[in-house]
């Protein structure tokens, strides 16, 4: 029975994430075309040492530009299997209209507020 209860809770959590994403895409008038892959199900070349040393530019909390190495920002790529159980990748199909795009910071804030 415990296994069944755990599975039900896991499915309910997944459904909450999907519902949240559907609301976000709908509010932004974007096509709701995405896929979620658990981090432990995904293997990528991004975990290679050469990739980890690439410098990237991103917006800070106050809009300022910051530059850092990928490994300093995305530590989950090299995380141990146990640590990766809590992470997932979200892929979505971009539309041709460049004015419609996913704002990752905004979406992360919404998900964080909903689940933490």
C-alpha positions in Angstrom: 0.0 0.0 0.0 2.8 2.4 0.8 4.1 2.2 -2.7 0.7 3.0 -4.1 0.3 6.1 -1.8 3.8 7.3 -2.8 3.1 6.9 -6.5 -0.2 8.8 -6.0 1.6 11.7 -4.3 4.3 11.8 -7.0 1.6 11.9 -9.7 -0.2 14.7 -7.9 3.0 16.7 -7.7 3.6 16.2 -11.4 0.0 17.3 -12.2 0.5 20.5 -10.1 3.6 21.3 -12.1 1.9 20.7 -15.4 -1.2 22.7 -14.4 1.1 25.6 -13.4 2.9 25.4 -16.8 -0.4 25.4 -18.7 -1.6 28.5 -16.8 1.7 30.2 -17.6 1.7 29.4 -21.3 -2.0 30.3 -21.6 -1.5 33.7 -19.8 1.4 34.5 -22.1 -0.7 33.4 -25.1 2.0 30.9 -26.1 1.4 27.5 -27.6 1.5 25.0 -24.8 4.0 22.7 -26.4 6.5 21.4 -23.8 8.1 18.3 -22.4 9.5 17.6 -18.9 12.3 15.2 -18.4 13.6 14.2 -15.0 17.3 15.0 -14.6 18.2 11.4 -13.8 16.6 10.3 -17.2 18.6 12.8 -19.2 22.3 12.5 -20.3 23.9 15.3 -22.0 27.2 16.5 -23.4 26.7 19.6 -21.2 28.3 17.6 -18.3 31.6 17.4 -20.1 34.6 19.4 -18.6 35.0 21.6 -21.7 31.4 22.7 -21.5 31.7 23.4 -17.8 34.4 26.0 -18.4 32.5 28.0 -21.0 31.6 31.5 -19.7 28.1 32.7 -20.0 26.4 36.1 -19.6 23.1 36.5 -17.8 20.9 39.0 -16.1 21.4 39.5 -12.3 18.5 40.1 -9.9 18.6 43.9 -10.6 19.1 43.6 -14.4 22.9 43.9 -14.3 25.0 41.8 -16.6 26.9 39.0 -14.9 29.5 36.6 -16.3 30.3 33.2 -14.8 31.4 29.7 -15.8 28.7 27.2 -16.6 29.8 24.9 -13.8 29.4 27.8 -11.3 25.8 28.3 -12.3 24.5 24.9 -13.2 25.9 22.5 -10.6 23.1 20.0 -11.2 24.7 18.9 -14.4 27.4 17.1 -12.5 25.3 16.2 -9.5 25.2 12.7 -8.1 22.3 10.5 -9.1 20.6 10.9 -5.7 20.9 14.7 -6.0 19.5 14.7 -9.5 16.2 13.0 -8.4 14.9 16.5 -7.4 15.7 18.2 -10.7 14.0 18.2 -14.1 14.5 19.8 -17.5 11.8 21.7 -19.3 12.0 21.9 -23.0 9.5 23.9 -25.0 8.9 24.6 -28.7 9.6 28.3 -29.5 7.3 30.1 -31.7 8.4 32.1 -34.7 7.1 35.3 -33.1 10.1 36.5 -31.1 7.9 38.7 -28.9 6.5 35.6 -27.4 9.1 33.9 -25.3 9.4 32.1 -22.1 10.8 34.3 -19.3 12.7 31.7 -17.3 13.1 33.9 -14.3 9.4 34.7 -14.1 8.5 31.0 -14.5 11.0 29.9 -11.9 9.5 32.4 -9.4 6.0 31.1 -10.1 7.1 27.5 -9.7 9.1 28.4 -6.6 6.2 30.2 -5.0 3.9 27.3 -5.8 6.1 24.5 -4.5 8.4 25.8 -1.8 
